[in-house]
Amino acid sequence: MSKIIAVHSYKGGTGKTLMSVNLAATFAKAGKKVCVFDLDFRAPSLFAILKAENSEFWLNDYLNNVYDINKVLVDLSSRLTGEGKFYAALANPGTEAIRDMSSKDRKWEMRALGRLLSLRETLLRDQKFDYIVFDTSPGLQYSSINAIVAADFVVVATTGDRSDVDGTKRMLNELYNLFEKKTGLVLNKVLDPTATAKKAEWSAKIKTNYHVPLLGILPCFCEILRAEGNLIFVQDKPDHPFTKIMGEMARKIENNEVN
């Protein structure tokens, strides 16, 4: 069953964009038709990570009702192995575009929500996309709330940083409960090398502290830091533990095993 997945976090630096790209690529490598959207308009980065700096049409243009969504989609399927399809809808990284998106009022955001909701019909139903993955802006920006409202499932990325823990708890209680979204939490940059072997223990802690299920634990991999965003990790490092964890997370989402 096709899904819109939003990847969100309370603050920046949680690895949200890394998860968005690699989760989308994991689905595509498994034969799915997938598109990853850069909804972090204040700090666009997918254009650089996916090496698509010369894009002519931007997601900003779609939300501004200038272009149809098909103009915006960039086909990056050749970057991956397998028979799946991998597309991206990129945010404009130009200074003027960032300033413009930062100044949008609530009326514009409501219209933008309608454009996001229409993707369910245009992409999921008509064009048979299996997954749309939203890389959102961190925190409680209107664009992030729109992405959460439009999504079927929300991946919440967090770390062990104290301010991140406290902020994520408040965000889950005050925002996610309001929209009653199916949610899974990912603990990223975990320093305990044995954490992945203690899933049951960590899962119980997460449910107690955050009141949402644990989707996955990502240890702090030095190889990812050294890659500096130059790789689609699950494609370029297929045997790495990170790739295996992303595959398990994708399987849980696909089979509705997050509870």
C-alpha positions in Angstrom: 0.0 0.0 0.0 1.4 3.4 -1.0 2.4 5.8 1.7 3.6 9.3 2.4 6.4 9.3 5.0 7.5 12.5 6.8 11.0 12.5 8.4 11.0 15.1 11.1 13.0 16.2 14.2 12.8 18.7 17.0 16.2 20.3 16.1 18.8 20.3 13.3 21.8 17.9 13.3 19.8 14.7 14.1 20.6 13.1 10.7 17.1 13.7 9.4 18.2 14.3 5.8 20.5 11.4 5.8 17.6 9.2 6.9 15.3 10.7 4.3 17.6 10.0 1.4 18.6 6.6 2.5 15.1 5.4 3.4 13.9 6.5 0.0 16.8 4.8 -1.7 16.2 1.6 0.3 12.7 1.4 -1.0 13.8 2.2 -4.6 16.5 -0.5 -4.4 13.8 -3.0 -3.4 12.0 -2.2 -6.7 9.6 0.5 -5.5 8.8 3.8 -7.2 9.9 6.5 -4.8 10.3 10.3 -4.6 12.1 12.2 -1.9 11.0 15.8 -1.3 13.1 18.5 0.2 10.7 20.5 2.4 13.5 22.1 4.5 13.2 25.4 2.6 15.3 27.3 5.1 18.3 25.0 4.7 18.0 23.1 1.4 20.5 20.3 1.1 19.2 17.5 -1.1 20.3 19.2 -4.3 23.9 18.9 -3.1 23.6 15.4 -1.6 22.0 14.1 -4.8 24.3 16.1 -7.1 21.4 17.8 -8.8 22.6 21.4 -8.6 21.6 22.2 -12.1 17.9 21.6 -11.6 15.7 24.0 -13.6 12.4 23.6 -11.7 12.0 23.6 -7.9 9.6 22.4 -5.3 9.1 26.0 -4.4 7.6 26.6 -7.8 5.1 23.8 -7.3 4.0 25.1 -3.9 3.7 28.6 -5.4 1.4 27.1 -8.0 3.8 28.1 -10.9 4.5 24.6 -12.2 3.0 21.2 -12.2 4.7 18.6 -10.0 5.9 16.7 -13.0 8.1 19.6 -14.0 9.7 19.5 -10.6 10.5 15.8 -10.4 14.1 14.8 -11.2 14.7 11.2 -12.2 17.7 9.9 -10.4 17.0 6.2 -11.0 20.4 5.7 -12.7 22.1 6.4 -9.4 20.8 3.2 -7.9 21.0 -0.5 -8.8 17.9 -2.6 -9.2 14.6 -2.0 -11.1 13.1 0.6 -8.8 12.5 4.2 -9.7 14.1 7.0 -7.6 13.0 10.6 -8.0 13.6 13.9 -6.1 11.7 17.1 -5.8 14.3 19.7 -4.7 14.1 23.0 -2.8 15.7 26.0 -4.4 19.0 26.7 -2.6 19.2 30.3 -3.8 19.4 33.1 -1.2 16.3 34.9 -2.6 14.3 31.7 -2.7 15.2 30.9 0.9 14.2 34.5 1.9 11.0 34.2 0.0 10.0 30.9 1.6 10.8 32.2 5.1 8.4 35.1 4.6 5.3 33.1 3.7 2.2 33.8 5.7 -0.4 31.4 7.1 -2.7 31.8 4.1 0.0 30.7 1.8 0.9 27.8 4.1 -2.7 26.6 4.0 -2.7 26.7 0.2 0.7 24.8 0.2 -0.9 22.2 2.4 -3.6 21.6 -0.2 -0.8 21.2 -2.8 0.9 18.6 -0.6 -2.3 16.7 0.0 -3.0 16.6 -3.8 0.2 14.6 -4.2 -1.8 11.6 -2.9 -3.9 11.7 -6.1 -1.4 12.9 -8.7 1.6 10.7 -7.6 0.3 7.9 -5.5 -2.9 7.1 -7.3 -2.4 8.3 -10.9 1.4 7.7 -11.4 1.6 4.7 -9.1 4.4 5.9 -6.8 4.8 3.5 -3.9 6.4 6.0 -1.5 6.8 9.7 -1.1 9.4 10.7 1.6 9.3 14.2 3.0 12.5 15.6 4.4 11.1 18.3 6.6 12.3 21.4 8.3 13.2 20.8 12.0 11.0 22.1 14.8 7.5 23.5 14.5 7.6 25.5 11.3 4.4 25.7 9.3 6.0 23.7 6.5 6.9 20.9 8.9 3.4 20.8 10.3 2.0 20.7 6.7 4.3 17.7 6.0 3.1 15.9 9.1 -0.6 16.5 8.3 -0.1 15.2 4.8 1.8 12.1 5.8 0.6 8.6 6.6 3.6 7.8 8.8 6.1 10.0 10.6 9.7 9.1 11.4 11.0 11.2 14.3 14.8 11.5 14.4 16.4 12.3 17.7 19.7 12.0 19.5 20.8 11.6 23.1 21.5 15.3 23.5 19.6 16.5 26.5 17.9 19.5 24.8 16.9 17.2 21.9 15.4 14.6 24.3 13.4 17.2 26.2 12.3 19.0 23.0 11.3 15.9 21.2 9.2 14.8 24.2 7.3 18.1 24.2 6.9 18.0 20.4 5.4 14.5 20.5 3.1 15.4 23.3 1.9 18.8 22.1 1.9 18.3 18.3 1.8 14.6 17.3 -0.9 13.6 19.7 -3.0 16.4 18.2 -2.8 14.9 14.7 -2.9 11.3 15.9 -0.2 10.3 13.4 1.3 6.8 13.3 4.9 7.5 14.4 8.2 5.7 14.9 11.2 7.1 16.7 14.8 6.6 15.5 17.6 7.1 17.9 20.6 8.4 15.9 24.3 8.8 16.8 24.1 6.4 19.7 27.5 6.0 21.3 26.8 2.6 23.0 28.1 0.0 20.5 25.9 -2.7 22.0 22.7 -0.7 21.7 21.5 -2.5 18.6 21.8 -5.8 20.4 19.6 -4.6 23.2 16.6 -3.6 21.1 14.0 -4.9 23.6 15.5 -3.0 26.4 15.8 0.2 24.3 12.3 -0.2 22.9 10.8 -0.3 26.4 12.8 2.8 27.4 11.5 4.7 24.3 7.9 3.7 25.0 8.2 4.8 28.6 10.0 8.1 27.9 8.5 9.2 24.6 5.2 7.2 24.4 5.9 6.2 20.8 7.4 2.9 19.4 11.0 2.5 18.5 11.6 2.2 14.7 15.4 1.9 14.8 18.7 2.6 16.5 21.6 4.0 14.5 25.0 3.9 16.1 27.5 6.8 15.5 29.3 5.5 12.4 32.5 7.3 11.6 32.3 6.1 8.0 29.1 8.2 7.6 30.8 11.3 9.0 33.8 10.8 6.7 31.5 10.5 3.7 30.5 14.1 4.3 27.2 13.7 2.4 28.9 12.6 -0.8 27.3 9.1 -0.9 23.9 7.6 -1.0 25.1 5.3 1.7 22.7 2.3 1.2 23.7 2.2 -2.5 27.5 2.8 -2.2 28.0 0.7 1.0 25.5 -2.2 0.6 27.2 -4.4 3.2 27.6 -1.7 5.9 25.6 -2.1 9.1 23.9 1.2 8.5 22.4 -0.2 5.2 21.1 -3.2 7.0 19.4 -1.1 9.7 17.8 1.1 7.1 16.5 -2.0 5.3 15.0 -3.2 8.6 13.3 0.1 9.2 11.9 0.2 5.6 10.5 -3.3 6.1 8.8 -2.3 9.3 7.2 0.7 7.7 6.1 -1.3 4.6 4.6 -4.1 6.7 3.0 -1.9 9.3 5.1 -3.5 12.0 5.7 -0.3 14.0 3.5 -0.4 17.1 
